[in-house]
Amino acid sequence: MWVADMDFAAPPFILDALKRRIDHPILGYTDRPASLNEAFQGWLDYHFGWEIHDSWQVWLPGVVPALNLACQILEAGCEIIIPTPVYHPFLALAKNASLKEVRVPMRQVDGHWTMDFDTLQASVTPRSRMMLICNPQNPTGRCYNEAELHELASFVINNNLILVSDEIHCNIILGTNAQHHPISALVPELLERTISLYSASKVYNIPGVSSAVAVIGDASLRARFINARKGLVPGIGPLGLIAAECAFHDRSNWIPELTQYLRGNLEYLREQLGNRLAPLEGTYLAWINVADQQLENTEAHFAHHGLGISPGVQFGEASHIRLNFGCPRSTLEEGLRRFKLALQE
Ligand SMILES: Cc1ncc(COP(=O)(O)O)c(C=O)c1O
């Protein structure tokens, strides 16, 4: 119940398209079809009412490479600001690009994790260049509301930062009042300084058939990003292109049915875990407080009881664990049985 993919088969319409592609015996280098760009534009508009230009899209084999490329555009020694806890590859970015990482702990308000703008402002220095977030937030499950995103936009603009917004979980919204807002759609002034990242991989459970897209509205920022990739990050392979295009064309019940099932799992988690579970609005990743257990090696302790979790320390917050509930209810029930046993001992 650790790595962030689900135990569900990918949708038949994607598998069928992949099978049809495999019937063609040549799996050589492939150009990206223009139809993929159109499919993604249609998808952004359909789900979020965001109309983007064809030229704003930069396609890559993954969101993590895109996060790293974004950091490569900065000069060595500059600072990047990252609210924590956060998806752990964010915490390797600075080192990979010879930058300085400034972690700013999020705070909890009525159990909800949120960005702490006072501390964020205090963390800004003359060398601050970029802020990186993910929304919906991995691992806390927060889906930032409009007020938070507006405050974030002001912070970024006032401090002349580039914003990188990883929105890979944008279709997995479980909270009844929660809604995903692509930040540059909500605050168009951000477009000139924002790199927004998307992929079909989470909601369609196809992360092994890698593909992702960076939306960069500003031509010079886009040119810097594209320049940084040269020779380092390849294009998308033929199967990734097929899977992504098929996913972005989807208007079926896949997303409503998946999220409905995940809501049931979440309800079960709430019943079983009570206050240990952080209020969750998006993702299939539960953020669970185990501070009272005072575990020395959290991962090993749960593994000893037959439960593979992600220890909070990976995300910069040792008091919690992250548990993936993108699985059949029976698996979740068994996982929670083992979780409780681990707490008893
Ligand atoms: C917030 C976030 N970004 C990126 C990724 C991974 O993206 P990719 O597999 O496209 O590199 C994940 C996977 O768990 C994630 O949760």
Ligand as a Chemical Component Dictionary entry (heavy atoms), coordinates in Angstrom:
data_LIG
# 
_chem_comp.id                   LIG 
_chem_comp.type                 NON-POLYMER 
_chem_comp.pdbx_formal_charge   0 
_chem_comp.three_letter_code    LIG 
# 
loop_
_chem_comp_atom.comp_id 
_chem_comp_atom.atom_id 
_chem_comp_atom.alt_atom_id 
_chem_comp_atom.type_symbol 
_chem_comp_atom.charge 
_chem_comp_atom.model_Cartn_x 
_chem_comp_atom.model_Cartn_y 
_chem_comp_atom.model_Cartn_z 
_chem_comp_atom.pdbx_ordinal 
LIG C1 C1 C 0 2.535 14.437 -7.129  1  
LIG C2 C2 C 0 3.162 13.446 -8.064  2  
LIG N1 N1 N 0 3.894 13.888 -9.092  3  
LIG C3 C3 C 0 4.472 13.030 -9.965  4  
LIG C4 C4 C 0 4.344 11.671 -9.821  5  
LIG C5 C5 C 0 5.024 10.736 -10.766 6  
LIG O1 O1 O 0 4.918 11.175 -12.070 7  
LIG P1 P1 P 0 5.634 10.410 -13.263 8  
LIG O2 O2 O 0 5.460 8.944  -13.033 9  
LIG O3 O3 O 0 4.906 10.896 -14.483 10 
LIG O4 O4 O 0 7.059 10.831 -13.256 11 
LIG C6 C6 C 0 3.585 11.173 -8.752  12 
LIG C7 C7 C 0 3.482 9.725  -8.545  13 
LIG O5 O5 O 0 3.193 9.271  -7.479  14 
LIG C8 C8 C 0 2.982 12.078 -7.871  15 
LIG O6 O6 O 0 2.234 11.657 -6.845  16 
# 
loop_
_chem_comp_bond.comp_id 
_chem_comp_bond.atom_id_1 
_chem_comp_bond.atom_id_2 
_chem_comp_bond.value_order 
_chem_comp_bond.pdbx_ordinal 
LIG C1 C2 SING 1  
LIG C2 N1 SING 2  
LIG C2 C8 DOUB 3  
LIG N1 C3 DOUB 4  
LIG C3 C4 SING 5  
LIG C4 C5 SING 6  
LIG C4 C6 DOUB 7  
LIG C5 O1 SING 8  
LIG O1 P1 SING 9  
LIG P1 O2 DOUB 10 
LIG P1 O3 SING 11 
LIG P1 O4 SING 12 
LIG C6 C7 SING 13 
LIG C6 C8 SING 14 
LIG C7 O5 DOUB 15 
LIG C8 O6 SING 16 
# 
